[in-house]
Structures are given as structure tokens and as C-alpha cells.
Amino acid sequence: MSTHPAVAPPAPALLARELGALIRPWRARIAGVLICVLGAAALNLVPALVLRHIIDTGLTPAGNAGLGPAACLYLGALVGAALLTSGYGYLAATLAQLSLAELRGQLFEHLLRLPTAYHDRTPIGDSISRTTADVETIGNLFSSSVPTLIGQTAGLSAAVATMLALSPVLTGAVIITIPPIVLLTRQFRRKVRDAERATRKAVGLANSQLAEDLSAVDVIRGFGREALFANRFRLVLLQWLQAANRSVLYSAFYAPMLATLAAVATASLLWLGTRNAFDAFGVSVGTLTAFVVLFAQFFTPLVNLGEEWQNVQGALAGAERVFAVLRLPPDQPPPGSGPPPTLPEGDMALAVNDVTFGYSACQSVLHHVTLTVRAGEHVAVIGRTGAGKSSLLSLLAGLYRPWSGHITLAGSDPCSLDDTGRRAVLGYVPQNVTLFPGTIAENITLEDPSITLHDILLAAQLAGADSFINTLPQGSATIISDTGHGNGVQLSAGQRQLLALARAMVARPNVLLLDEATAVVDGASDSAFREALRTRVIPTGTAVLTVAHRLVTAREADRVIVIDAGRIIEQGTPSELLAAGGRFADLVTLEEAGWDWREQPDR
């Protein structure tokens, strides 16, 4: 099973700045939310003051005339507060959706530009979880939690200020209850934050396993291991359930405890009032009634703040995971950061100088590799499985950075090429072909508007893909499925490889990197593609570096490089290496005898 990269929680101030920067472009909407929240908090105080007035003066014969206006004021305050509450709810919800769309776009683009090593060690489901579920919790923060916290805090502050104005003595009795509330809230906040972090991590783990297992459902079913993988997923769900239950448990105890404190305090006030305990302080019946109402407005925000705090902790835990990724430095420069590199005729197309590289710090897979390929030259790389051939092409494609040494592609570091320069300089076909939902033409061009239909047809012809594209009813406009599943046309493995070849050649790049690019293509198609390379591609000055699946490809190349255990052990023209009787000659002999030389042990 895949593991998640460890990420330390950020400082609260840093997280607050990042969240603030996210919503800063919508200042006017934020101001509208604040105005509505504070206005609603102020209007919610009016009913208590109106009740005080009615009880103390309105119920006397002289005060009867004021009951009508007082009732209108009471009703108007409640209606106004309701309208303002609806207003800030709408503004906050739209603010949340705007910020979510922006954040998801930023996160996805950033993920695309992170080093390949990050994606190697991070399960795809975890990245999906950060982009969807974790971002959604931030939306809840902006749409509900923050307006609620501001509104309840404003209401609480206004209630305390009004209570102080009405009766400092009664307010002092209320303040006695604050210390235990503060202690209870601090403990609750810490425990819920830890539980929500565990929950967000469990969600990411569940999404990761779900994505990995569903992508391999054919293998799971083919070996009859459905029950095993289902049980593994249930174990992950159990971790999720345990973390979520801890958070719910803390919240379940917090609100009732606060409500109990509020009930005890309210009952105490009423009991003391009936005993005339406050008469000496000039507290009237109307003031005591208003105080009971305000006291509810004091404690209700405290209870609501506690309940909302669970959502806040969940949102902050999700924000930690999202911004932890956004803080990682990207590997690629931004689009259009420089002009496309040019390759003057006769110059070196690519150069690898004393390069050492590995995927983990404890083990290198390439050791002091040095090679060059000139424009218009075809070089074949051969070696047994695990020798380091694909790693070499991944470095040349700029997917990784070497530990030591340096690489140039058309005179530039392949990792520094921008989007435009990369397409002009490099055409790359990895071993594992990836297609996307859409038409054949879109898969060849990757929706590059500068590529014409003529370019598409020419690339398909060079790759040999036109032989099956022309048989489809809609030709290059035919919609295909992405990974062999879906509603589009299903392509064979060989057809998918031919499309990948067309994609690599459609921009007429200076360098072609082909990693066993015709491994599953039939012999006739492979032969036709080699002929197109030899007669129509290489003569234009394109440099070709091929990891050869068949030695016939290597024998037709200008030079052959033999790699073993991450080191170049032979290089030269095919005829030179055959005459020398070394490793290349041995491999040719094995293949001619019908052996699979790629799996043979060293002699």
C-alpha cells in the first residue's frame, strides 16, 4: 500500500495569511458579509430592550399609548435581523464558491508542475482528496463557520455591553461563569483539532486505496481477490470511522455541558429575582426580564461557537493539507517564461555529462553516465530489464533532476524548458501510454491550437496510425475512451502506442525520445515506422534516442549504447560492436536463437 508524505502542521499565523490571501480579491463581498453580520447582531438586541420598556412602563395606564410603536419596533427588529442574516448567508455562500473554484484551479495547476518524484511517492487518491474533500472543508469555513463565528462573537459582545449598561451587578454574576467555559473550550478545541487532522488523513488514505484498487479491478477479479481487497478497504474505513467518532464524541459532550451551565445561571438569576435580592441595586422587573433574554443571547453564541468550532477545526485540518502542497516549490517554470530553444544545424541535440541518479537516497540507478546525440543521428539504447534505460529517458525528458552531473537538450536544461519550448524541442513516448477522454485529434495535439489538421494527418501517417484512423467513421474526430473503459471507441494496445508516436512527432520536435515505443505494435507496423524514421524524420535533422525492444531497431541505428546496472558498458556503431564480440554481439546471438535477451542474466 502507498504511504503519504509526512507534513508538519504550519504555524496558525501562516495558515491565516494564506486563507486571507485566497479571499482578498473579493473585498467588497467580504465587506457586505461583515455589514450584514454586525447589523443582524445589533438588531437582535432590540427585542430584549423593547420587553424591558414594555414591562417597566408600557403596562402602566400612562404607557399604554406606547405599546403599538413598541410592538412594531419589536417586529421590525426581528424581520430586519432575519433579512440581514439571509443576506450574509447568500454573500458568504457565493464567496465560498468563488474561492473554492479559484483554490481548486490553483491546486490542480500546482500539482501538474510539482516534481515527478512527488507524484511517485504520493498516492493519486490522496491528491484527489486534497483537491476535492479538503478544499470543500475550506468552503464550509468561508460559507458558514467564519460568518457564524463573527456573528456569534458580535452578538455575544453586544449582549455583554448591553447587560453592563442595564446592570453591572447582574453582569458580574454572569461573568463568574466565564472561567469554566474558557477552560472547557480550550480543552475541546485541542482535542477536536487533533481528531479532525486524523479524519482528513483517513479520508485521503481511503480515497487513495479506492483509486488504486478500482484502477486495477481487472487484475483483482482475474485473480479472484475481491474479498481480500474489500477487507483491506474496510480496515481503512475503520480508521476513518474511529477518527470521526472521536471528533463527534467531543462535540456531543461540549454543547450539553455549556447548556447546563447556562440553565443553572438562568435559574439562579430568576430565583434571586423572586427573592427580591436585587432590589437594593435598583433592578426592576423589566430589567431582570431583559437580562434573562440577554443572558440567553450571551450563552447561545457560546454554545453555537462550540458546535461551530468542530467545523472550524475540520476546515483548518483540510486547509493544512491543501496549503502544504501549495507551499512545495514547482519543478516547471511558468508558461511563456522564455523563447523556445533553437537547435542550429550540426549542433549537439542532447548531452549527458557524468550523470548519477536514483529514486531514493539510498540507491542510485544510473552511475556516471556520459553520452551525446547529434542532430540527425539515431542512437539506440539496449540493456536488460532494470538496467536504467527508462530512467535515462526520464531524465532527458526533464521529469527528474540528476543527483550529479548535468544534462542539456538543445542547449538547455530539460527541467527549465517552458511549455512552448518543451513541445518544440522534445517528443517523448514513455513505456506506459496515456490517452485522455476526447477525440483522436485532441489526443495527438493535446489541444494545442497551433497544430493544424495537416500536421495531425502527417504525424499519424509517419507513425502508421493512419491505417486504423482512416477505417473509423469519423476519422481523427472519433471519440475514444481514456484507459480502455468508457463510452468511447476502445483501442488496442498497439493502436494506443501508434497514437502516442503521432503525438510525439506532431510538433516536429528537435529530439525524439522513444522508450520501447513499438513494443506491442505488430511486426509490419514496427517495420513501417522504422522506415519512416529512417527516410522521413531523421533526414530533417531530428535526433532520435530509442530504447530498443527489438534488436533489429538497434542494428538499423547509427550508434548503439549498451547499459548494464546503470552504467554504459559498450557504445559504437552496430557493425563495430558486432565485430568486437562483446555484450551487444551476445544479445544478437541470443535473439537470433529465439531467446528473450532482456531477461537473461549476465554472463
N, C-alpha and C positions, 0 to 999 in steps of 0.2 A: 504493500500500500504506500501511496505517496505521503510525504510529510510536508508540513507547512513551514515556511521560513519564519524564524523567530523575530518578533518585532517588539521592542521595548515601548511601553506607553509613553507618549510625549508629555511635555510639561503642559498643564492646563492653559497657561497663557498663550503658548504656541498654537494649541488647538483652537482657542477662542479667536486668535488673529486670522487663522485660516478660514474658519467659518464666517467671520466678519467680512473677509475679502470676497467670499463667494457671493454674498447677497448685496455687496456695496453698489453694484450697478443699478439696483432698484431702490434708490434712496427715497424717492417720492412715495413709493408704495409702503416702505417701512415707516415713513412719517405718518402716512394715513392710518396704519395699524396702531401706532402709538397714540395718536389723537383719539381714535375710537376707543381704545382700551382705557385710557385715562378718563375720557368723558363718561364712559359707562360706569367706572368705579366711583366717580363723583356723583352721578345721578342715583346710584344705589344707596347713597347715604340719606337722600331726601325723605324716603318713606318713614324712617325712624324719627327724624326731626318733625315731620308732619304729625305723627302719632303723639309725640310729646306735646306739641301745641294743642292738639285736639283734646287730650286728656286734662291738661292743666288749665286751659282757657276756653276751649271750644264747647265744652259740655256745660258751661255756666250759661244762665239766661242772657248775659251780655255778649257772650261769644258765639251764640247760635248763628249769627249772620255770617260768620267766617267759615262755617263748616263746608259750604258749597265750594268756595275757592280752594279750601284745603284739600277737599276730595279730588278736585280737578288737578291740583298740583301733585297729589299722590299718584293719580293715574298717569299723568303726563310724564312724571319721572320714570315710572316703570316702563312705559311704552318707549320713551327715549332711550333708556338703557338697553332695552331689547333690540331696538333698531341699530344702535351703535355696536352691540355685540354681534349682530348679523353682519354688519359692515366689516368689522375687523376679522370675522371668521372668513368672509369671502376674500378680502385682501390678503390675509395670511395664507390661505389655501393656494391662491394663484401665485403668490410669491414663492411658495414651496415648490410648485410645479415648474416655474421658470428656473429656479436654482437647481432642481433635480435634473432637468434636461441639460443644463449647462455642465453640471458636475459629471453626469454620465458621459457626455461627449468628451470632456477633458480627460476623464479616467481612461476611456477606451483608446483615445489617441495616444495617451501616455503609455499604456500597455503595449501598443504597437511599436513604440520607439524604445522600449526597455531592452537591455541586452538579452540575447538568446539564452544566456546562462540563467537568467531569472526565470524564464518560462520552462527551462529544463527542470528546475527544482520546485516549481510551483504548480500544483495540480490545476488543470483548466477549470475545474468546478469551483475552486477557491477564487479564481479571478472572476468567474461569473457571479459568485455570491457577493463579492465586493461591489461589482458593478450594478447589481440588482437589489438584493435584500439589504445590504449595508447602506447603500445610498438611500433606499426607501426610508430607513430609520431617521436619516438626516431630514428628509422631507417632513416626517412627523414632528421633528423638533421645531421646524420653522412654521408649520401649519397649525400646530396645536400646542406643543409644550411651551415654547417661548412666549406666545401671546397669553397663554394661561398663567405662566409664571409672572409675567409683567402685570397682568390684570389682577391676579390674586394678591400680589405684593402691594400694588397700588391700593386695592380695596382694604387690605389689612392696615396699611399705613394711614389711610384716610379714616378708618374706623377708630384707630388708636388716637389720632389727633382730635377727632370729634368727641370721643369719650373723655379725653383730657379737658376739653373745653366745657363739657357738661358737668363733670365731677372728677376732680383729681383723686378724691378718696376712693371712689369706686374703681377708678382706673388702676390705682395702686393694688387693690385686691385682685384685679385681673392679672397684673404683671407678675404676681407671685407664681403663677402657673407657667411662666415662660421658661425658667431654667430647666425643669424636667423635659419640656418639649424640645429644647435645644439639644440636650444630651441624647434624647431618643432619636432625633432627626440625624445627628452626626453618625450614630451607630448604623442606622438604617441606610444612609447614603453610602457608606463604605461597603457594607455587605452587598447591597444591590448592585453597585458598580462592578464588584468582583464577579458576581453571578451573571451579570449581563455580558461581561467580557467572555466568560466561559460559554455563554449561549451563542454569541456571534461566532466564536471559534468553532463550536459544534455545528452550526449551520453551514459554515464554509466546508467543513470536513464532509458533511452529508452531501452537499452539492458536488464536491469533488468525486466522491465514490459513485454517486449517481451518474455523472457524466462519463467517468471511466468505464463503468460496468455496462451502461447502455451502448457505448460505442463499440463494445466487444461482445454484444449479445449473441452474435453468430458463433463465436468460439465457445461461450458459456453453454449454449444449447447443444452445440456439436459434441461437447464432452460430457453432457448430462450433469452439469454442475450448478443448475439453477438453485437448488436448496442451499448449497454452500454459500453462494454469493448473496442470497436472500438473507441468510442468517448473519453474514458479515454486515449487511446494511442495517439489520435490526440492532446490532451492537452499537453502531454509530448513532442510530436514532435514540437508543437508551441514554447515551451520553448527552445528547441534545435535551431529552426529557428531564434528566436529572438536573442539568444546569437551569432549565426553565422553571422547574419546580422550586428550586432554591429561591429564585427571584420572586416567584408568586407567594411563597411562604412568608418572606419578609414583608411583602406588601399586605398580605392578609392580616398580619398582626398589627402593623403600624396604624392604619386608619382606625380600627376599633379602639385602640389604646388612646389615640387623640380624642376620639369622640367621647370616650368615657371621662377623660379629663374635662372636656367641655361641659358635659352633663353635670358633673359634680360641681363645677364652678357656677353654672347657671342656677342649679338648685340651691346652692349656698347663698347666692345673691337674693333669690326670691324668699328664702327662709328668713334671712336677716331683714329684708324689707318688710315682711309681715310682722316682725318683732319691733318695728319702728327703730331699728338700730341706727338708721341713717338720718333720723330727724334732726339730730344735733348739728349735722353738717349741711342742712338746708336742701336735702334731696327730696324732691316732690315725687308723687306717684307717677306723673308723666315722665319725669327724668329717669326714674327706675325702669319704667316700661321701655323707653327709648334705649336705655342701657342694655336691657335684655336683648332687644333686637340687634343693637350694635355688637353686643357680645357674640351673637350668632355670626355676624359678619366678620368678627375677629377670628373665631375658631374655624368657621367653614373654609376660609382660604388656607388655614394651616393644614386642615385635612386634605384639601384639594392639592396643595403643594406637595404633600407627602405622597399622594397617589400619583401625581404627575411626575414626581421625581424618578419613579421607576422607568417611565418612558424616556426621561432625560438621560438616565444612565445607559439605557439601551441605545439611544441615539449617539451618545458620546463614544460608546464602545464601537459602534459601527463607524463613526467618524474617524476614530483612531486607525481602524483598518484601512479605510479609504485613503486618508492623507498619508499614512505610512508608505503607500505605493506612490502617491504623487510626489513625495519627497525624494524618491530614488532618482538618481541622475539618468537621463536618457542616453541611449547609445548612438542615436542617429541625430544629425543636425536637422534643423527645421527646413521645410520645403523652400527651395529657391535661395538657399544661403550662398550660392556661388555659381559661376558658369560651369557648364558641363566640361569635363576634361577632354582634351583633344589628343589624338594619337598620330603624330606625324609619321608618314610612310617610312618604314625601315626602323623605327624606334622599337624599344623593348615593350611588349604588350603587358607582360607581368613579370615580376621578380620576387623571389622568396629568398631572403638572406639570413642564414643561420637561425632559423625559427625553431623554438621549442614551445610546446603547448600541451595542455591537459585539461580535462573537465573537472577534476578535483585536485586539490592542492597536494595530495599525497601520491599522485600517479600521473606521469606525463605519457602522452600517446604519440607525440612527434618529438624527435631529438635532433637538433641542429640540422634541419633540412634546408638545403640551398638548391634552387633551380631557377631557370629563366625560360620564357617562351617569347619568341619574337612575332611580330605581326606577320600574318600569312603562314604561320607554322602550325602543324598539327602534332601535338605531343600526347602520347598515350601513357597512362599510369596503370600499372598492374601490381598485384600482390594478393596474398591470401586474405581470407576474411579476418578482419580485426587488425590489419597491418597499419591502418591510419590513412587510407586513401580518401575516404569521405571527410575525415577531419581536415585534411589538407584543403579540399574544395570548400568546406565551410569557412575556413579562414580566408581563402581567396574571395569568397562571396561577401566578406565583411560581417558574417554572423557572429564571429568571436574575435577577440583580440589575442595575439600570441603572448606567451609569458615573456619571451625574449626574442630578439631579432626584429626584423621589420619586413613588411610586405608592401609592394606597390602594384597598382593596377592602372595602366595608362598614366603612369607617373604620379598617382595619388594613392593615399592610404584608402583601401576599400571601405573602412569604417567611417571615413569622413565624407564620402560621396553623398550628396543630397539626392532627393527623389528623382529629379530630372537627370542628373549626371549618372546615377546608377543605371537607369534604363538605357541611356545612350552608350554606356561603356560595357555593361555586363548583361549577358544572358545566362541564366543558371537553371539547370534541371536537376533537382535532387532525386535521390532514390525513391522517396515516397511522394507520389504525385498528389497534389491537392487541387481539386476543382471546386468552383463555387456555384451556388444556385443561379441560374441565368442562362443566356444563350451561349452557343459555341463561340460566337464572335466576341462576346463580353469576356469569356474566359481567356481568349487569346490576347485581347487588348488590355484586360483589366480596366476597361472603361477609360482608357487614355484617349482623349478627344483628338490628339494629333495624329493618330493612326487611322489611315484610310481603309476603305474596303479593298482596294487594290493591294495594300500591304498585307491585309489579312489573308487574301487568297494566295498571294505569293508565298507567305510563310507556311500556309497549310500545304501548298504544293511541295515546297522544299522538304518539309517534314514527312510528306507522304500521307498526311491526314486527309487530303482532298479525296482520296479513294473511297472513304466512307462518308465524308461530309456530303459529297455530291449525291449519295444514294438517299439522303434524308429528305423528306418532303419540303422542308423549309430551309434546307442547306445550312449555312452558318447562322441563320436566325433560329434554329431549332433550340428549344429549351431543354437543358439536361439537368439531371439530379446531381447533387454535390458529392455524395460519398456512396453512390450505389443505392441509396434509399431516397424515396420521394416520388413525386408525380412526373418528373421529367424523364426524358429518354435515358435508358440505362446503357452506359458504355462499358465495353470490355476493358480489362487492364491494359491491353496493348493499345487500344484506341485512346485511352486516357494518357498514355505516355506520348503518343504522337501529338496530341493536343498540347502537352507540356513542351514538346520540342518546338512546335509552332509559336507558342507564347514566348519562348526564349529568343527566337530569331526574328520576331515581327518588327522590332525596332532597329534591326540591323546593327547589333552592338559590335564593339571592337573585339570583345573577348567572349567566347562561349565556354562555359564550364558544364560538362556533361557527366553526371555521376551514374554510370550504368543506365544511361537514358533509354536504351533499347533492350533492356534485359528481358522484358516479357513480350517484345514485339516478334512476330513471326520472321523467319529467315529471309523471305523475299522482301518484306518491308525494311528490314535491317539493311539488307544489301542496297536497296534503292536509296535509303538515307545516306549511307556511306558514299555512294556515288554522287549524291547531291552535295555533300560536304566537299568532296574532292574536286568537283568540277565547277560548282557554282557559288560556294560560300568562301572557302579558303582563298581562292584566287582574288577575291575582293579585298584581301588584307586582314580578314578576320583571323584572330588567333584562337585555336581550339585546344582545350585541355580535356582529355577524355579519360575517365576511369573505365577501363575496358572490361566488359563482361565476357566477351569472346575474343580470343587471341587473334582472330582474323582482323579485327579492328586495329589491334596493336601492330600487326605486320604491315598494314597499309599506312601507318603514321610515319611522319618524318623522323621522330625520335621516340624512344621507349624509355620510361623510367620505372625501375623495379623497386618497390618499397617492401621492407620486411621489418616487423616490430618497430615501426615508427622511424626507420632510417632508410635512406636511399642507398641501396647496395649495388645497383648497376644502372647505367644510362648510356645511350648511344643509339645509332640507327638500328633498325631491325636486323639488317644483314650483319652489322658489326657484332651484335650480341649473339646472333646465331652462330657466327664463326668462332666466337670466343668460348662457346660451350659452357656458359655459366647458368645462372638460375633461369633466365629467360628461355634459353635453349631447352632446359629440362622441362619447363612448363609446356612448351610447344610439343615436346615429345609425349608428355602425359595426355594432352588434349587430343593429339592425333591417335593415341591408343584408346581413347574413349573414357579416360579418367576425368573426374572433376578436379582440376588442379587447384581451385580456390580453397578446397578443404584439406589438401594434402599437407602432412607435417613436413617440417624442414628435414633435409637430409644431411 
